[in-house]
């Protein structure tokens, strides 16, 4: 088995071993893309996934982002206030 297994693979399985693993893990629908994903396709997939988030997932994302935005804007306005004060 080792002599026919390419060096870039960690392990090679016989068809019987592969079927046993699929039955063991219960994943019959193993998706292996035929081509690598490009940048534009990755952005489109990310946007599509964001559009269909549940309300709770949106809240989990929105709360930390709101806190970070508040910190960032506070620092920005403090900088602008100090800049205006000394100009």
DSSP file (Angstrom, degrees, kcal/mol; ACC not computed):
  #  RESIDUE AA STRUCTURE BP1 BP2  ACC     N-H-->O    O-->H-N    N-H-->O    O-->H-N    TCO  KAPPA ALPHA  PHI   PSI    X-CA   Y-CA   Z-CA
    1    1 A X    >>        0   0    0      0, 0.0     3,-0.8     0, 0.0     4,-0.8   0.000 360.0 360.0 360.0 -37.7    0.0    0.0    0.0
    2    2 A X  T 34  +     0   0    0      1,-0.2     3,-0.3     2,-0.2     0, 0.0   0.805 360.0  59.0 -67.7 -29.0    2.8    2.4    0.8
    3    3 A X  T 34 S+     0   0    0      1,-0.2    -1,-0.2     3,-0.0     0, 0.0   0.740 110.6  40.7 -75.9 -20.3    4.4    2.1   -2.6
    4    4 A X  T <4 S+     0   0    0     -3,-0.8     2,-0.6     2,-0.1    -1,-0.2   0.498  92.4  97.8-102.2  -4.4    1.3    3.3   -4.4
    5    5 A X  S  < S-     0   0    0     -4,-0.8     7,-0.1    -3,-0.3     0, 0.0  -0.744  78.9-123.6 -84.0 120.1    0.4    6.1   -2.0
    6    6 A X    >   -     0   0    0     -2,-0.6     3,-1.2     1,-0.1    -2,-0.1  -0.228  17.8-118.5 -61.4 153.2    1.7    9.5   -3.2
    7    7 A X  T 3  S+     0   0    0      1,-0.3    -1,-0.1     3,-0.0    -2,-0.0   0.753 109.0  63.2 -67.7 -24.9    4.0   11.4   -0.9
    8    8 A X  T 3  S+     0   0    0      2,-0.0     2,-0.3     0, 0.0    -1,-0.3   0.651  91.0  81.2 -76.7 -13.2    1.6   14.4   -0.6
    9    9 A X    <   -     0   0    0     -3,-1.2     3,-0.1     1,-0.1    -4,-0.0  -0.709  68.4-150.6 -92.3 143.6   -1.1   12.2    1.1
   10   10 A X  S    S-     0   0    0     -2,-0.3     2,-0.3     1,-0.3    -1,-0.1   0.899  80.8  -1.3 -76.0 -42.9   -0.9   11.3    4.7
   11   11 A X        -     0   0    0      2,-0.0     2,-0.4     0, 0.0    -1,-0.3  -0.992  61.3-147.1-148.0 151.6   -2.7    8.0    4.3
   12   12 A X        -     0   0    0     -2,-0.3     2,-0.4    -3,-0.1    -7,-0.1  -0.935  16.0-156.9-118.9 145.8   -4.3    6.0    1.5
   13   13 A X        -     0   0    0     -2,-0.4     2,-0.1     4,-0.0    -2,-0.0  -0.911  16.4-122.7-122.4 148.2   -7.3    3.8    1.9
   14   14 A X     >  -     0   0    0     -2,-0.4     4,-2.6     1,-0.1     5,-0.2  -0.430  40.0-103.2 -74.8 162.1   -8.6    0.8    0.0
   15   15 A X  H  > S+     0   0    0      1,-0.2     4,-2.2     2,-0.2     5,-0.2   0.865 124.2  51.6 -57.0 -35.2  -12.1    1.1   -1.4
   16   16 A X  H  > S+     0   0    0      2,-0.2     4,-2.1     1,-0.2    -1,-0.2   0.920 110.3  47.4 -68.1 -42.9  -13.3   -1.1    1.4
   17   17 A X  H  > S+     0   0    0      2,-0.2     4,-2.2     1,-0.2    -2,-0.2   0.888 111.1  52.6 -64.0 -38.3  -11.6    1.0    4.1
   18   18 A X  H  X S+     0   0    0     -4,-2.6     4,-2.3     2,-0.2    -2,-0.2   0.921 109.1  48.4 -63.8 -44.6  -13.1    4.1    2.5
   19   19 A X  H  X S+     0   0    0     -4,-2.2     4,-2.4     1,-0.2    -1,-0.2   0.890 110.2  52.6 -63.0 -39.0  -16.6    2.7    2.6
   20   20 A X  H  X S+     0   0    0     -4,-2.1     4,-2.3     2,-0.2    -1,-0.2   0.900 109.6  48.7 -63.0 -40.5  -16.1    1.7    6.3
   21   21 A X  H  X S+     0   0    0     -4,-2.2     4,-2.6     2,-0.2     5,-0.2   0.902 110.5  50.4 -66.3 -40.6  -15.0    5.2    7.2
   22   22 A X  H  X>S+     0   0    0     -4,-2.3     4,-1.5     1,-0.2     5,-1.1   0.915 113.5  45.6 -64.0 -42.2  -18.0    6.8    5.4
   23   23 A X  H  <5S+     0   0    0     -4,-2.4    -2,-0.2     2,-0.2    -1,-0.2   0.883 112.5  52.1 -66.6 -37.3  -20.3    4.5    7.2
   24   24 A X  H  <5S+     0   0    0     -4,-2.3    -2,-0.2     1,-0.2    -1,-0.2   0.924 118.9  33.5 -65.3 -45.6  -18.6    5.2   10.5
   25   25 A X  H  <5S-     0   0    0     -4,-2.6    -1,-0.2    -5,-0.1    -2,-0.2   0.593 102.4-130.4 -90.0 -11.3  -18.8    8.9   10.2
   26   26 A X  T  <5 +     0   0    0     -4,-1.5     2,-0.7    -5,-0.2     3,-0.2   0.792  61.0 133.9  71.5  28.8  -22.1    9.0    8.4
   27   27 A X      < +     0   0    0     -5,-1.1     3,-0.2    -6,-0.2    -1,-0.2  -0.848  13.1 156.0-115.6  96.9  -21.1   11.3    5.7
   28   28 A X        +     0   0    0     -2,-0.7     2,-1.2     1,-0.2    -1,-0.2   0.772  66.9  66.9 -86.2 -26.9  -22.2   10.1    2.3
   29   29 A X        +     0   0    0     -3,-0.2     2,-0.7     2,-0.0    -1,-0.2  -0.616  64.7 169.8 -97.5  75.8  -22.2   13.5    0.7
   30   30 A X        -     0   0    0     -2,-1.2     2,-0.6    -3,-0.2    -8,-0.0  -0.791  20.4-153.6 -88.8 117.9  -18.5   14.3    0.7
   31   31 A X        +     0   0    0     -2,-0.7     2,-0.5     2,-0.0    -2,-0.0  -0.832  17.2 176.8 -97.9 119.4  -18.0   17.4   -1.5
   32   32 A X        -     0   0    0     -2,-0.6    -2,-0.0     0, 0.0     0, 0.0  -0.965  28.2-131.4-119.5 111.9  -14.6   17.8   -3.0
   33   33 A X        -     0   0    0     -2,-0.5     3,-0.1     1,-0.1     4,-0.0  -0.309   3.0-144.9 -65.4 145.2  -14.3   20.8   -5.3
   34   34 A X  S    S+     0   0    0      1,-0.1     2,-0.3     2,-0.0    -1,-0.1   0.759  83.3  28.5 -80.6 -25.1  -12.9   20.3   -8.7
   35   35 A X  S    S-     0   0    0      3,-0.0    -1,-0.1     0, 0.0     2,-0.1  -0.953  92.5 -97.6-134.1 152.6  -11.2   23.7   -8.9
   36   36 A X        -     0   0    0     -2,-0.3     2,-0.3     1,-0.1    -2,-0.0  -0.404  46.1-107.9 -68.0 148.3   -9.8   26.0   -6.2
   37   37 A X        -     0   0    0     -2,-0.1     2,-0.1     1,-0.1    -1,-0.1  -0.564  32.8-137.6 -79.7 138.1  -12.1   28.8   -5.2
   38   38 A X     >  -     0   0    0     -2,-0.3     4,-2.1     1,-0.1     5,-0.1  -0.358  23.6-103.9 -89.7 172.9  -11.2   32.3   -6.4
   39   39 A X  H  > S+     0   0    0      2,-0.2     4,-2.3     1,-0.2     5,-0.2   0.921 119.4  48.4 -63.8 -45.8  -11.3   35.6   -4.5
   40   40 A X  H  > S+     0   0    0      1,-0.2     4,-2.3     2,-0.2    -1,-0.2   0.901 112.7  48.6 -64.2 -40.0  -14.5   36.9   -6.2
   41   41 A X  H  > S+     0   0    0      2,-0.2     4,-2.5     1,-0.2    -1,-0.2   0.873 109.9  52.3 -67.5 -36.1  -16.3   33.6   -5.6
   42   42 A X  H  X S+     0   0    0     -4,-2.1     4,-2.4     2,-0.2    -2,-0.2   0.906 110.5  47.7 -65.3 -41.5  -15.2   33.5   -1.9
   43   43 A X  H  X S+     0   0    0     -4,-2.3     4,-2.6     2,-0.2    -2,-0.2   0.907 112.2  50.0 -65.3 -41.5  -16.6   37.1   -1.4
   44   44 A X  H  X S+     0   0    0     -4,-2.3     4,-2.4     2,-0.2    -2,-0.2   0.915 111.7  47.9 -63.9 -42.5  -19.8   36.1   -3.1
   45   45 A X  H  X S+     0   0    0     -4,-2.5     4,-2.3     2,-0.2    -2,-0.2   0.914 112.2  49.3 -63.9 -42.8  -20.1   33.0   -0.9
   46   46 A X  H  X S+     0   0    0     -4,-2.4     4,-2.2     2,-0.2    -2,-0.2   0.924 112.2  48.0 -62.1 -45.2  -19.4   35.0    2.2
   47   47 A X  H  X S+     0   0    0     -4,-2.6     4,-2.0     1,-0.2    -2,-0.2   0.907 111.3  50.8 -61.9 -42.7  -22.0   37.6    1.2
   48   48 A X  H  X S+     0   0    0     -4,-2.4     4,-0.9     1,-0.2    -1,-0.2   0.893 110.8  48.5 -63.5 -40.5  -24.6   35.0    0.5
   49   49 A X  H  < S+     0   0    0     -4,-2.3     3,-0.3     1,-0.2    -1,-0.2   0.870 109.8  52.4 -68.1 -36.5  -24.0   33.3    3.9
   50   50 A X  H >< S+     0   0    0     -4,-2.2     3,-1.3     1,-0.2    -2,-0.2   0.882 104.2  57.5 -65.2 -38.1  -24.3   36.7    5.7
   51   51 A X  H 3< S+     0   0    0     -4,-2.0    -1,-0.2     1,-0.3    -2,-0.2   0.803 109.1  45.2 -63.4 -28.5  -27.6   37.3    4.0
   52   52 A X  T 3< S+     0   0    0     -4,-0.9    -1,-0.3    -3,-0.3     2,-0.2  -0.023  80.0 130.8-111.2  31.2  -29.1   34.2    5.4
   53   53 A X    <   -     0   0    0     -3,-1.3     2,-0.1     1,-0.1    -3,-0.0  -0.518  61.3-111.0 -76.2 151.1  -28.0   34.3    9.0
   54   54 A X     >  -     0   0    0     -2,-0.2     4,-2.2     1,-0.1     5,-0.2  -0.378  30.5-106.1 -74.9 161.9  -30.6   33.7   11.7
   55   55 A X  H  > S+     0   0    0      1,-0.2     4,-2.1     2,-0.2     5,-0.1   0.876 120.8  52.4 -57.8 -38.6  -31.6   36.7   13.9
   56   56 A X  H  > S+     0   0    0      1,-0.2     4,-2.4     2,-0.2    -1,-0.2   0.897 108.6  49.9 -66.6 -38.8  -29.6   35.3   16.9
   57   57 A X  H  > S+     0   0    0      1,-0.2     4,-1.5     2,-0.2    -1,-0.2   0.890 109.7  51.7 -65.2 -37.9  -26.5   34.9   14.8
   58   58 A X  H  X S+     0   0    0     -4,-2.2     4,-3.0     2,-0.2    -2,-0.2   0.890 109.7  49.5 -64.3 -38.6  -26.9   38.5   13.6
   59   59 A X  H  X S+     0   0    0     -4,-2.1     4,-2.4     2,-0.2     5,-0.2   0.918 107.9  53.6 -65.9 -42.5  -27.2   39.7   17.2
   60   60 A X  H  X S+     0   0    0     -4,-2.4     4,-0.6     1,-0.2    -1,-0.2   0.826 116.8  39.0 -61.2 -30.8  -24.1   37.8   18.2
   61   61 A X  H  X S+     0   0    0     -4,-1.5     4,-1.6    -5,-0.2    -2,-0.2   0.876 114.7  52.7 -83.3 -40.9  -22.2   39.5   15.4
   62   62 A X  H  X S+     0   0    0     -4,-3.0     4,-2.3     1,-0.2     5,-0.2   0.863 102.2  57.2 -68.5 -38.4  -23.8   43.0   15.8
   63   63 A X  H  X S+     0   0    0     -4,-2.4     4,-2.0     2,-0.2    -1,-0.2   0.956 110.8  39.9 -63.3 -52.6  -23.1   43.4   19.6
   64   64 A X  H  X S+     0   0    0     -4,-0.6     4,-2.5    -5,-0.2    -1,-0.2   0.892 115.7  52.8 -64.1 -35.7  -19.3   43.0   19.5
   65   65 A X  H  X S+     0   0    0     -4,-1.6     4,-2.4     1,-0.2    -1,-0.2   0.876 107.8  51.9 -66.3 -35.4  -19.1   45.0   16.3
   66   66 A X  H  X S+     0   0    0     -4,-2.3     4,-2.3     2,-0.2    -1,-0.2   0.902 110.0  48.8 -65.8 -41.2  -21.1   47.9   17.9
   67   67 A X  H  X S+     0   0    0     -4,-2.0     4,-2.4     2,-0.2    -2,-0.2   0.936 112.8  47.2 -63.7 -46.2  -18.8   47.9   20.9
   68   68 A X  H  X S+     0   0    0     -4,-2.5     4,-2.5     1,-0.2    -2,-0.2   0.897 111.9  50.5 -63.2 -39.7  -15.7   48.0   18.6
   69   69 A X  H  X S+     0   0    0     -4,-2.4     4,-2.8     2,-0.2     5,-0.2   0.895 109.4  51.4 -64.8 -39.2  -17.3   50.8   16.5
   70   70 A X  H  X S+     0   0    0     -4,-2.3     4,-2.3     2,-0.2    -2,-0.2   0.928 111.5  47.1 -63.2 -45.3  -18.0   52.8   19.6
   71   71 A X  H  X S+     0   0    0     -4,-2.4     4,-2.3     2,-0.2    -2,-0.2   0.940 114.1  47.7 -60.4 -46.8  -14.4   52.5   20.8
   72   72 A X  H  X S+     0   0    0     -4,-2.5     4,-2.3     1,-0.2    -2,-0.2   0.920 113.4  46.2 -62.3 -45.3  -13.1   53.4   17.4
   73   73 A X  H  X S+     0   0    0     -4,-2.8     4,-2.8     2,-0.2     5,-0.2   0.862 110.4  54.1 -68.0 -34.6  -15.3   56.4   17.0
   74   74 A X  H  X S+     0   0    0     -4,-2.3     4,-2.2    -5,-0.2    -1,-0.2   0.927 110.8  45.6 -63.3 -44.7  -14.6   57.6   20.5
   75   75 A X  H  X S+     0   0    0     -4,-2.3     4,-2.3     2,-0.2    -2,-0.2   0.908 113.5  50.5 -64.3 -41.6  -10.8   57.5   19.8
   76   76 A X  H  X S+     0   0    0     -4,-2.3     4,-2.4     2,-0.2    -2,-0.2   0.931 112.8  44.5 -62.5 -47.0  -11.4   59.3   16.4
   77   77 A X  H  X S+     0   0    0     -4,-2.8     4,-2.4     2,-0.2    -1,-0.2   0.852 112.2  52.6 -69.5 -33.5  -13.5   62.1   17.9
   78   78 A X  H  X S+     0   0    0     -4,-2.2     4,-2.5    -5,-0.2    -1,-0.2   0.919 110.7  48.2 -64.5 -42.6  -11.1   62.5   20.8
   79   79 A X  H  X S+     0   0    0     -4,-2.3     4,-2.5     1,-0.2    -2,-0.2   0.926 113.4  46.8 -61.5 -45.6   -8.2   62.9   18.3
   80   80 A X  H  X S+     0   0    0     -4,-2.4     4,-2.5     2,-0.2    -2,-0.2   0.868 111.4  51.7 -66.6 -35.9  -10.1   65.4   16.3
   81   81 A X  H  X S+     0   0    0     -4,-2.4     4,-2.3     2,-0.2    -2,-0.2   0.927 112.7  45.0 -65.7 -44.3  -11.1   67.4   19.4
   82   82 A X  H  X S+     0   0    0     -4,-2.5     4,-1.8     2,-0.2    -2,-0.2   0.896 113.4  51.0 -65.3 -39.7   -7.5   67.5   20.5
   83   83 A X  H  < S+     0   0    0     -4,-2.5     4,-0.4    -5,-0.2    -2,-0.2   0.910 112.7  45.5 -64.5 -41.9   -6.4   68.5   17.0
   84   84 A X  H >< S+     0   0    0     -4,-2.5     3,-0.6     1,-0.2    -2,-0.2   0.865 110.1  55.6 -68.0 -36.9   -9.0   71.2   16.8
   85   85 A X  H 3< S+     0   0    0     -4,-2.3    -1,-0.2     1,-0.2    -2,-0.2   0.866 114.2  38.3 -65.1 -38.0   -8.1   72.5   20.3
   86   86 A X  T 3<        0   0    0     -4,-1.8    -1,-0.2     1,-0.2    -2,-0.2   0.346 360.0 360.0 -99.1   6.7   -4.4   72.9   19.4
   87   87 A X    <         0   0    0     -3,-0.6    -1,-0.2    -4,-0.4    -2,-0.1   0.466 360.0 360.0 -99.9 360.0   -4.7   74.3   15.9
